[in-house]
């Protein structure tokens, strides 16, 4: 059995109800396409994130996203093309991960850095 990995769906609107409606329709169609093409979507591993301005954050926090009548898990940050993105588009988590996965040392006026 093959799974559809790393699929990303975007939708933007100022209306939370509209976001939920469009995503439900689009994810339903995506799920059907995945099934028709012999793949599976692991809904338990599928997550969503709402990006919003602080003034609309409370409304965005109330959004629920469904696939085949199952509620998706909401996350505050996600890895997208090796960059960690959070719901407020803050670089803090990404920079901390980069810092933890790199080491530098100096010798004779040269700086050597390695990213693991």
N, C-alpha and C positions, 0 to 999 in steps of 0.2 A: 504494500500500500504506500502511495506517495502522498506527501503533504505539500500544500502550497505555503512556502515560507516567504517571509519578508515582503508581504503585500501591504501597501500603504494606500489609504483612502483619505482624501482631504475634502472638507466642505467648510465654507465660511458663510456666516449669516449673523445678523444682530438679533435674530429671533430664536430662542432656545427650542421652542416647539418645532419650528421649521427645521432646525438642525436634526432633531430626533427623527422627524418624519422622513426627511431626505436620506439620512443615513440608514434608516430601517429599510427603505426601498432599495437603495444602492447595494447595501450589504446582502439583502435577500437575492438580488440579481447576481451578485458576485458569488454567493454561496451556490446558487443553481449552476452557474458556469463552471465553477470548480468541480462540482459533483459530476456534471455532464462530461467533463474532460478527464474523468478517472482519478481525480485528486480528492483530498479531504482537507477540510479546515478544522483545526483543533480549537474549538471555541473556548475551551478551558485555558488555553495559552494565549488567546487573542485579547488584546487590551486596547483601550482608547485613552486619549488625553485631550482635555479641553484647554485651548489657549485663549486667554482673555485678559483684558485690562483689569486692573484692580477694582474699578468701579462696577464692573459687570461680573466679578469673580463669583459672587454668591449665586447668580443666575446660572452661570456655567457649571457650578458645583452640583446643581440639581439635575443636570442632563443624564439620562440613562440611554444606553445604546444596546440594541438587541440584534442578535443573529439567530434566525429560526426560533424565535420566542425565548432564547436564552440571553440573560443580561451579561454584557461584557464587563470585565474588571476594569475599573478606572485606575490609571496610574498618574503619578505626578511628574515622572521623567521617563524617557525612553531613549534607546540608542538608535540613531538613524544614520546610516552610512558612516560609521565609526565616531560620530559626534553625539554626545549626550545632550539631549534637548529637554528642558523642563517646561512646566506649564506657563511660566512667566518669561520664557526665552532668556533665562539667566545662564551665563557661562560657568558659574561657580562649580557645579558638579563635574562638568567636563574637564575644567582646568585641574581640579583636585585629582581626578583619575589620571590625567597626563602626568601630573607631578609624581604620583605614587608609582607609575610605571616607567619612570625614567631615572637615570642617574648621571651625574656629571662629576668630573674631577679635573683639576688643573695641574699642569706640569710645564715648567719652563716657559711660562707666558702663553701657553696654548690651553684651550678648553676643549675637552673631549666629552661629548654627550652621546648617550645611547638610549633609544626608545625600545623597550622590550615588548 
